[in-house]
Amino acid sequence: MEKLTQQEELAMIAIWKTGGGSVKDFLEVHPAPQPPYTTLASTIRNLEKKGFVSSRKTGNVYEYTPIIAEEVYKQQFMSGFVKDYFEDSYKALVTFFAKEKKISPEELKEIVRMIEKN
C-alpha cells in the first residue's frame, strides 16, 4: 500500500469521518485550514487512482466511498514507520517516547495492562 501525502491523508480522514459522500460533505469536516473545493476534488481523484476510494456519479455529483479502512491504513503506516525509524522495534518506539517524556508512567502501566490482558 502506498503512503499518502499529508494532503491526501487529511482528505482520507474527512472521508473516513463521513463514511463517504461528496466533496462538499468532506469539506464540511475537513480540518482547518480547509483547502479550496477544486484542490480537494483533485486530491480525491488522486486517491481514487491510488485505489483508496471508489466513485459513483449521481446526477451532476460524484459520491466517493472509502475502499481502504482507516484501521488497515494505520496498521500499514505504523508498520512502515517503526521499520524505517526504529529498526522494526516497537520497544525502541516506546523507549523513544518515554525518553522524550511524551508518555507518562501511568500511560505505560496502562499499556502493560492491555498487553497482559490480551
N, C-alpha and C positions, 0 to 999 in steps of 0.2 A: 504494500500500500504506500502510495506516495505521500510525503509530508506536505502539508498545506502551508501556504504563505500566511502571514498574520492576517491579512485582509480576508483570505479565504476562510481561515478559522473563525474569524468574527462573524462572517456570513453564515457558516455552518452552525455556530452557536445559536444564532437567530432562527435558523431553520429547525434545529432540534427543539428549541424552546417552543415553537409554534406547532411542531409536528408536521409542518408542510403548509403551503399556501402560495400566495402571490408575492412579488417583490414588495408591493405596498405593505403587506402583512409583516414581512421581515423587517422593513424599515421601522415599523412601529415598536419593535422590541430590540432593535439593534442598539448596542451600547454607544454612548456619545464618544466622540463626535460622529454623527450619522453621515455616511457618505452620500453623495448625490444619487438620485434614483438610477441614472444611467450607469454609474460606476458599479453599484450593487448588482444591477441586472447583468452587466458584463461579467462580474465576478461569479455570479450564479451560473451563467452559461459555461464558464471555465470549469466550475465544479461538476457540471453535467458531463462535459467532455472527459473529465478525470474519473467519472463513474461514482461520484458521491451522491448525486441527486438524479432523479428522473423528472421529466416534464410531460405535461398534457395540456393541450390548448383547449380552453373553454371560451368560446366566443372570441373576443379580442385579447383575452388574458391568458398567460401561461401560469399554470399551477405546478409547483415543484414539490416533490416528496423525497425525503432523505432515503437513500439506499443503504448507506453505512450508518450503523447505530453509533451513538455517541460513546458508549462504553467500549465498543470494538476499536474505535479510533484512539481513545485514551490508552487502551492496553498496548496498541501498536506503537503509539507515540512514546509512551513511558519506557517500553522495552528498548527502543532505539536510543532514547535519551540516556538511560542508565548504561547501555552498552558503549555509547560514544563518549560520555563524560565521566563515568565512574567504573570503567573497566568491567562492565557487566556485573557489578556487585551492588545489590540493594543495601548491604551493610555499609558500604562506603558512602552511599547516598544519605542514609540516616545519620552516619557519623558526621558528614559534612554539615547537615542542618543542626546537629547538636553543637558542634564546634562554633558555628556561626550564631548560635543562640536563637535560631529560628523555630526551635521546637522545645517545649518545656518538659521538665521531668515528668509532670503529670500526663502530658500527651504521650511520652514514651511508655509510661506504665500502661496507659490505655491501649497502645499498640501491642504491647506484650500480652495483655489480657485477650485482645482479639485473636492473636496468633495462637495462644494456648487454647482458646475456646474452639477454634476451627481445627 
